Amino acid sequence: MNSAIGYNNLGITYLKVGNFQRAIRMFKKAIDLALAISAQCECETQKDEENTRIAQQSVEFDRAKEACDHYLGEDEGNDAHGTLAKIELSSDNFKSPYSVFVYQQPFTLQPPSQENNDDALNLNKDVYLASSVILYNMGLTYQLEHMAGSTYGDEPRTKCMKLYHSALEVTASFNPVNGSDLAMITNIQICCLNNMGAMLHEDGRYGNATECMENVHEVITSSPTLHDSHEFVDIEFFYMNRMVLGEPQSALAA
């Protein structure tokens, strides 16, 4: 699990400085490891083997963390599951005017507790949670790559939408057991839906964009404790976006 977390956070390190392709490679490694761990959790019978593997992974995580701390700072990422990582890209980096509507912050992850690592059920829960974060981060990377004009064609747009959909599917299959889990899942859902709405509106698919933004509103209103959270997203940002992206017309019409 620690290796997947380390690659996720290392991917954010590259994303922060605009190295989209290397960030994507790190996120791909992270999700591959997370999926492998999930499969192992379903059939694992010997905890000693798991503990040995975790000990080996911790070395790799520490190395990745050293690189992340260079950019993220050692004081960031103190939440039990993760926190937002501020990236250094500004509006000047993006050619698409829709960048102002995209929630551009990725989520870092923290290692699960040793207790969770020793329990296959809890570990699998953490893997689901981490997988949704990694998928969102990878989708965001493709979307930022598109907005920056680093690549041409529909490939980044198509991939980012598929990854956001996959992240939402993972969150839908996840049953939060505490407030922290619920907050993270809710934030991932809001960020994915908002960014999908921005992409759809940019493509002129205003009805689909409106549906996404209404779903954002539904998630927010069904999670009253979200307003009390100081750890994650700014709710007002999404309310403002809903007023623009929820309209069946060009958001940037003169």
C-alpha positions in Angstrom: 0.0 0.0 0.0 2.8 2.4 0.9 4.3 2.1 -2.6 1.0 3.1 -4.2 0.8 6.0 -1.9 4.4 7.0 -2.6 3.9 6.9 -6.4 0.7 9.0 -6.0 2.5 11.7 -4.1 5.4 11.6 -6.4 3.1 12.1 -9.3 1.8 15.2 -7.6 5.4 16.4 -7.3 5.7 16.3 -11.0 2.3 17.7 -11.6 3.1 20.7 -9.4 5.9 21.7 -11.9 3.9 21.0 -15.0 5.6 17.7 -16.0 2.4 16.1 -17.0 3.7 12.9 -18.7 5.9 11.9 -15.8 3.1 12.6 -13.4 0.8 10.3 -15.4 3.4 7.6 -15.3 3.6 7.8 -11.5 -0.2 7.7 -11.2 -0.3 4.7 -13.5 2.2 2.9 -11.3 0.2 3.9 -8.2 -3.1 2.6 -9.5 -1.5 -0.7 -10.8 -0.1 -1.3 -7.3 -3.4 -0.4 -5.6 -5.3 -2.9 -7.9 -2.7 -5.6 -7.1 -3.0 -5.0 -3.4 -6.8 -5.2 -3.7 -6.6 -8.6 -5.4 -4.2 -9.8 -2.7 -6.5 -8.7 0.0 -9.3 -10.9 -1.3 -7.3 -14.1 -1.2 -4.6 -13.3 1.3 -4.3 -15.8 4.2 -0.9 -15.3 5.7 -0.4 -12.0 7.6 3.3 -12.6 7.9 3.8 -12.3 4.2 1.8 -9.1 4.1 3.8 -7.6 6.9 7.0 -8.5 5.1 5.8 -6.9 1.9 4.7 -3.7 3.7 8.1 -3.4 5.3 9.8 -3.7 1.9 7.4 -1.1 0.5 8.0 1.4 3.3 11.6 1.9 2.1 10.3 2.8 -1.4 7.7 5.1 0.1 10.3 6.9 2.2 12.4 7.6 -0.9 9.3 8.9 -2.8 8.4 11.0 0.2 11.7 12.7 0.3 11.2 13.9 -3.3 7.6 15.0 -2.5 8.7 16.9 0.6 11.0 19.0 -1.5 7.9 20.5 -3.2 5.0 19.8 -0.8 6.8 20.7 2.5 7.0 18.4 5.5 4.1 20.1 7.2 1.5 19.2 4.5 -0.5 16.0 4.4 -1.2 15.5 8.0 -4.8 14.2 7.5 -5.4 10.5 8.2 -6.1 9.8 4.5 -4.9 12.8 2.6 -5.1 16.5 1.9 -4.9 19.0 -0.9 -1.6 19.8 -2.5 -1.2 23.3 -3.9 0.2 23.3 -7.4 2.3 26.1 -8.8 0.6 26.4 -12.2 -1.2 29.7 -12.8 -3.8 30.7 -15.4 -0.9 31.9 -17.6 0.0 28.3 -18.1 -3.3 27.4 -19.7 -4.6 28.2 -23.2 -8.2 27.1 -22.4 -10.3 29.8 -20.7 -12.2 27.0 -19.0 -9.3 26.6 -16.6 -11.0 29.0 -14.2 -13.8 26.5 -13.7 -11.6 23.4 -13.2 -10.7 22.4 -9.6 -7.0 22.1 -10.1 -5.8 20.7 -6.8 -4.7 17.0 -6.5 -4.9 15.0 -3.3 -2.0 13.6 -1.5 -2.3 10.4 0.5 -0.9 9.2 3.8 0.1 5.7 4.8 -2.6 3.6 6.5 -2.1 2.8 10.2 -0.2 -0.4 11.1 -3.5 -1.7 12.5 -5.2 -1.3 9.1 -2.2 -2.9 7.4 -2.6 -5.9 9.7 -6.3 -6.3 8.9 -7.1 -7.4 5.3 -10.6 -5.9 5.5 -9.4 -2.5 6.6 -6.5 -2.6 4.2 -8.9 -3.3 1.3 -11.0 -0.3 2.4 -8.0 1.9 2.3 -7.1 0.6 -1.1 -10.6 1.6 -2.5 -10.2 5.0 -1.0 -6.7 5.5 -2.3 -7.8 4.2 -5.8 -10.5 6.8 -6.1 -7.9 9.5 -5.2 -5.3 8.2 -7.7 -7.9 8.0 -10.5 -9.0 11.6 -9.8 -5.4 12.8 -9.7 -4.6 11.1 -13.0 -7.8 12.5 -14.6 -6.9 16.0 -13.4 -3.4 15.6 -14.9 -4.9 14.8 -18.4 -7.3 17.7 -18.1 -4.5 20.2 -17.1 -2.4 18.8 -19.9 -5.2 19.5 -22.3 -5.8 23.0 -21.0 -2.1 23.8 -21.2 -2.0 22.8 -24.8 0.8 20.3 -24.2 -0.8 17.8 -26.4 -3.2 18.0 -29.3 -6.3 15.9 -30.2 -9.0 14.4 -28.1 -6.9 11.8 -26.3 -6.3 13.7 -23.1 -9.9 14.9 -22.9 -11.2 11.3 -23.5 -8.9 9.8 -20.9 -9.6 12.4 -18.3 -13.4 11.8 -18.6 -12.9 8.0 -18.4 -10.7 8.4 -15.3 -13.2 10.7 -13.6 -16.0 8.2 -14.3 -13.8 5.4 -12.9 -13.1 7.4 -9.7 -16.8 8.0 -9.3 -17.6 4.3 -9.7 -15.1 3.4 -7.0 -16.6 5.9 -4.6 -20.1 4.5 -5.3 -18.9 1.0 -4.3 -17.2 2.3 -1.1 -19.1 2.3 2.2 -17.5 4.9 4.5 -17.1 3.8 8.1 -16.2 7.1 9.7 -16.4 10.9 9.1 -12.9 11.1 7.6 -13.6 8.5 5.0 -16.9 10.2 4.1 -15.3 13.6 3.7 -12.6 12.2 1.4 -15.2 10.3 -0.8 -17.5 13.3 -0.9 -14.7 15.6 -2.0 -13.5 13.3 -4.7 -17.1 13.0 -6.0 -17.5 16.8 -6.1 -14.2 17.4 -7.8 -14.8 14.8 -10.5 -18.3 16.0 -11.3 -17.2 19.6 -11.4 -14.3 19.0 -13.7 -16.4 16.8 -15.9 -19.0 19.6 -16.1 -16.3 22.1 -17.2 -15.0 19.7 -19.9 -18.5 19.0 -21.2 -19.4 22.7 -21.2 -16.2 23.4 -23.2 -17.3 20.7 -25.7 -20.7 22.4 -26.1 -22.5 19.6 -24.4 -24.4 22.0 -22.1 -27.2 19.6 -21.1 -24.6 17.0 -19.8 -22.7 19.8 -18.1 -25.8 21.0 -16.3 -26.5 17.4 -15.1 -23.0 17.2 -13.7 -23.3 20.5 -11.8 -26.7 19.5 -10.5 -25.1 16.3 -9.2 -22.4 18.4 -7.5 -25.2 20.4 -5.8 -26.9 17.1 -4.7 -23.7 15.7 -3.2 -23.0 18.9 -1.3 -26.5 19.3 0.1 -26.6 15.6 1.1 -23.4 16.0 3.1 -24.2 18.7 5.7 -20.9 18.1 7.6 -19.0 19.0 4.5 -19.5 22.7 5.3 -17.7 22.2 8.6 -14.7 20.7 6.9 -11.6 22.9 6.8 -9.4 20.3 5.3 -10.6 20.0 1.8 -12.5 21.8 -1.0 -13.9 25.3 -1.0 -17.7 24.8 -1.4 -18.3 28.3 -2.6 -16.1 27.6 -5.7 -18.5 24.9 -6.8 -21.6 27.0 -6.1 -20.2 29.7 -8.3 -19.4 27.2 -11.1 -22.9 25.8 -10.9 -24.3 29.3 -11.7 -22.2 29.4 -14.9 -21.7 25.8 -16.1 -25.3 24.9 -15.2 -26.6 27.2 -17.9 -27.4 25.9 -21.4 -25.2 28.5 -23.2 -21.6 29.3 -23.6 -20.1 30.2 -20.3 -17.7 32.6 -22.0 -20.0 34.2 -24.4 -19.3 37.9 -25.0 
